[in-house]
Amino acid sequence: MDRHRCGWCEGDSLYESYHDHEWGVPVKDDPTLFEFLVLETFQAGLSWITVLKKRENFRNAFDHFDYKKISNYDQSKIDELLSNPGIIRNKLKVYATISNAQAFMEIQQEFGSFTTYVWQFVNGRPVVNQWENYKDAPATTPLSDTISKDLKKRGFKFVGSTVIYAFMQAIGMVNDHETSCFRYHEV
């Protein structure tokens, strides 16, 4: 069966699989939210496919995105990460991931979960957009600006509005599937 997909993912089986099964599906569990936050942080300035191809390497290198472990990484673990050719070896992003894990747990302490914190911005329900072409979707919105500012105020790094909007798309806070995409009504 030939189904229409969003144009950004066509032609690459890894991209298509991610699009078909994950992108835009509402995520409401803290471990998965943290994983996407880490991946979006490393994606800053790069293409998503670059990160997607290295996702399993990231998962292994970062202890399956266990934020409790990551929050306690020491210099030897940092050195190990920075010498790992399977991930994006950006010193600032590695350090940001550690401090973001710490800030993530502070939010959990305050709100009971990161899920509760982040989904409050959309009253627990995805914003459903109506883009005919994925190129019409914005890189940022006033809402991603607000969330970005709040996260920065709480000590997060590499969480600019563009990164946060991509995060919102990935975790289904916004449905930015093209209206003709078979996933548009499914998510």
N, C-alpha and C positions, 0 to 999 in steps of 0.2 A: 504494500500500500504506500503510495506516494503522498506524504503529508507536507504541508507548508510549514517551514520553520522560520524563525527570525533570521534575517539575513546575515547577522554578525557571526553565526556559528556554522554556516553552510560550507561543506567541502572538507571538513576535518572530523574524523570519526570521534576523537576524544572530545572536541568541542561540542559536537552534536549530542553525544551521550550526556555530557554535563548539562547542556541545555534541556534535553528531553527528560532528565530525571531529577535535577537538583535546582537549577537556576529559577529563582522566583517562587520556589515552594516555601511557604511559611515555616521558619525554624524557630522553635520555642524551647530549646534545651541549651543550657549554658555551655557544655563542652563543644557542641557544634558551632555555636555563636563565636566562641573564642577561636576556633579553627579558622573560620571565615575572616575574623578580625586580623589574625596573623597573616593569612594569605593575602588579604587586601593591602595590608601594610607593606608587605614585600613587593606587591604589584605596583605600588606607587612609582610612576615614571616609566613603567614597562608595560608590555602587553599581557593580557590575562592568560593567553595560551602559554606564554613562557612559564608562568607560575603553575598553571594546570599540569604541564608536562613534568614539573618537578614536585608535584604535590606529595607523592609517596615518599620521596626523599626528605621533604620537609617533615612529614609525619614521623618518619623514623628518627631524624635528627633532633626533633623537638619533642621527644618522648610522647608521641601520639597526642600532641597539643595539650598535655596535662599542665594546666596553668599553675597548679600548686607546686609541681616540680620546677617549672620554668621560672617561677618567682624567686627560686633559691639558687639559680645557676651561679656558679662561681667562675673565676677567671679561667680555670682549666677547661671548663665546659665551653666558655665563650671562644677560647682559642681553638677548640675542637670544631666548633661550628664555623669559624672563620677560615678553617682549612679544609672544609668539606666541599668538594667540587660539585656535589649533587644538589646543592641549594644555591640561592643567591647570596653571595658572601659580602653583604653590606654591613659594615661595623655599626653604623648608626641604627639600622633596622634591627639588628640583633639585640643591641642594648635597649631599643624601644620595645621589643617584644618582652623582654624581662620586666621592664618598668610597667608595661601595659598589663602584664599578668598580675602584678601587685595591685595596680589600680582597679583591675577587673574584680579582684577579691574584695577590695574596699567597697565597691558598688554592691557586690553580693551581700556584704555585711549590712549596708545601709538599706537596701531594698528587698532583701530576702533572696533575690536572684538577679542576674544580669538580664534575663528574659523580661522580668517585670519592669526593670529600668528602661530598657530600650523600646519595648513595645508600648509603653505608656505614651510615647510621642505620637502614636497613631491610634490611640484608644484601643489597642489590642487587635485591630483589624487592618489588613493591607489597604493601601491607597491603590485604587484601580485606575490606571491611566488608559488612554485610548490612542496609541500611536499606530499609524498605518505603516510607518517605516521606522525602524530602530534608530536611524540617524536623526529623527526628530526629537528623541528623548534628550533631556538636558543632561549636562555633566554634573550640575548642582541644582539644588532648589533651596528656597528659604528654610525648609525643614531640615535638609542636610546641613545647612549653615548653623542652625540652632543646635542640632545634635553634636556637630563638630566642636562648636564653642564650648558646650557643656562638658564633653569628654576632655578637651584640652584643660579646662578649668580643674578637672579632676585628676590631672597629671598624665593623661594619655599623650603619646607622641605619634607622628605620622598618621594623624586622623583628620586631615584637611577635608573640606567639604566634598571634594571629588571622590576621595577614598571612601568617605562615609556614604555618599550616594551609591557608589558601586556595591558597598556592603549591604545597603538597604535593598538593592535590586537582588543581590545574591540570596539574601535570607528571606525574601518575599514580603518585606515591609511595603514594597511597592511592586505592583504588577506592571512591568514594562515590556511584556511580550507584545509583539505586533498583533493588532486585532485579528489579522488573518492567520496567525500562528495557531497550530492545533493545541498548544499548551495554554493559550490565553484564557480559555474558559475552564480548563482543567485545574489551574492553580487559583 
